[in-house]
């Protein structure tokens, strides 16, 4: 092992350059702190990054980046422009061959088309907004069954659960669903980056470096050393060598389960390690990237479906960002969620059911150029834990915090939720380093 003398001490080391980790690092360097951000991959962004396939810039996971709120605020702190283009309309539904724009009529208009119970369901949304939420064990499907048996309405709710939380309606707590849609706010402003989502991370990475932060790629964390209930150093592998890095605080974006597997993690205690391994419920999805030479649907934003087997939503990225594809191509990403999403499933069968949905709805899909089909599960899931089953950001170690989609605020979702955890963890580190402030 290399001697530590080659490396100065850091105020904080951030493990993992996903949305939560990068947000935390950005906020810490904006506050003038000395930060090292380490990432095991050769690129930034984690499960919300991009790759190039046959001349197409293809996003790995998340594509929709929200305007406003914590995410954009993080960029603003470093003076980094948020390079996204907003589709208009942002979200629509596609049901029975018709496009329904909910921005014009809201939930009442959408649900009223299919069920006489629309007003009753709407009233329950109003109750939730006022804080009257269902018990935690009731699933979204069970909650909805109290008001309607209409199959199309149930598919709409299932696909909303799938699109936002990568879970089926019989897996997602109704309390989490309603919290998101009534308190966190749904159908927010969002956009796509014309260079792929990785373009945003590269911009933020440049901002972190410009403010004195260091970023190590291809540099996984290998072990941690603790003393008196605190982390005092980390072993980071880089360029074939292991470096021991001394730090005052650690923020992890690799998930509690991965941290539990590191040498030295026994310092967290047996109960916490068991919780890290067993309490989280990773959520899976199937991401289908393809391109066509004729437009499937003239909609620039995200389309949520109302009659599908597995497919929940789809977006044509080239409607707002044509530079993502070579000339003459319309580039799409479609998301499907398997059954179950929180347990074992037949990968081949679930992929086929997802493709069958696309073939049934869009005859021209048969001529599509397939770019990638990515099943996000297990150690590389769509969500490290389904909403409603998250762990706390705090840990038994006084200077170690988690960020990311295993420790989200209740009922939260998306990249914005990860950025929020980054802000909270950065604030905790700053409070640790500045106890008198």
Beta strands, then each sheet from edge to edge (+ up, - down):
strand 1: 12-15
strand 2: 35-38
strand 3: 50-53
strand 4: 56-59
strand 5: 65-66
strand 6: 85-86
strand 7: 91-95
strand 8: 98-100
strand 9: 190-192
strand 10: 214-216
strand 11: 221-227
strand 12: 230-238
strand 13: 241-246
strand 14: 250-252
strand 15: 285-292
strand 16: 302-305
strand 17: 311-316
strand 18: 330-336
strand 19: 369-376
strand 20: 400-402
sheet 1: 10+ 2+ 1+ 14+ 20+
sheet 2: 3+ 4-
sheet 3: 5+ 9- 6+
sheet 4: 8+ 7- 16- 17+ 18- 15+ 19-
sheet 5: 11+ 12- 13+
end
